[in-house]
Amino acid sequence: MFWWLVGVVIYCLVGLIKEGDDMNHDDPYVVIIEWNLALVGMTWLLTFVLDWKDVYLTLIGPIEGTVKMIEVDE
């Protein structure tokens, strides 16, 4: 994924240098970089699942002092 992004950035930088000063936000090179950065960001967020899959949050100590018990009549 890293090398893909480096390749896309190099490709877009070469395209932007060749194009000159006529750049705007609808330029295809700018759009390519934006979408690839969005893809990398979403991939990075999805990898959090792998980091947190074995982590469990628990309360240590007496539960009476930390959680208010609710009585439910059935």
C-alpha positions in Angstrom: 0.0 0.0 0.0 2.9 2.4 0.8 4.6 1.9 -2.5 1.3 2.3 -4.3 0.8 5.7 -2.7 4.4 6.7 -3.4 3.9 5.8 -7.1 0.6 7.7 -7.3 2.2 10.8 -5.7 5.2 10.7 -8.0 2.9 10.3 -11.0 0.7 13.2 -10.0 3.7 15.5 -9.1 5.1 14.8 -12.6 1.7 15.6 -14.1 1.4 18.8 -12.1 4.8 20.0 -13.1 4.2 19.4 -16.8 0.8 21.1 -16.5 2.1 24.3 -15.1 0.2 27.1 -13.3 -3.2 26.2 -14.8 -4.1 24.0 -11.8 -7.5 24.0 -10.1 -9.3 21.7 -7.6 -11.0 19.8 -10.4 -7.6 18.9 -11.9 -7.4 15.1 -12.4 -4.1 14.8 -10.6 -5.5 16.6 -7.5 -8.5 14.3 -7.5 -6.3 11.2 -7.9 -4.3 12.2 -4.8 -7.4 13.1 -2.8 -9.1 9.7 -3.5 -5.9 7.7 -2.8 -5.4 9.5 0.5 -9.0 8.8 1.4 -8.4 5.1 0.5 -5.3 4.9 2.6 -7.0 6.7 5.5 -10.0 4.2 5.4 -7.6 1.3 5.3 -5.7 2.7 8.3 -8.9 3.0 10.2 -10.0 -0.5 9.3 -6.7 -1.9 10.6 -7.8 -0.8 14.1 -10.0 -3.9 14.2 -6.8 -6.0 14.1 -5.2 -4.0 16.8 -8.2 -4.1 19.2 -9.6 -7.6 18.6 -7.9 -9.1 21.7 -8.5 -6.1 24.0 -11.3 -6.4 26.6 -12.2 -3.5 28.9 -13.2 -4.7 32.4 -13.9 -3.0 35.7 -11.6 -4.0 38.6 -12.8 -3.6 42.1 -16.2 -3.6 43.8 -19.0 -3.1 41.3 -21.2 -1.3 43.9 -19.0 1.8 43.9 -18.7 2.0 40.2 -22.0 1.1 38.6 -25.5 1.8 39.9 -27.6 -1.3 39.9 -31.0 -1.0 38.4 -33.8 -3.4 39.6 -36.1 -4.5 36.9 -39.6 -5.9 37.9 -40.7 -8.7 35.7 
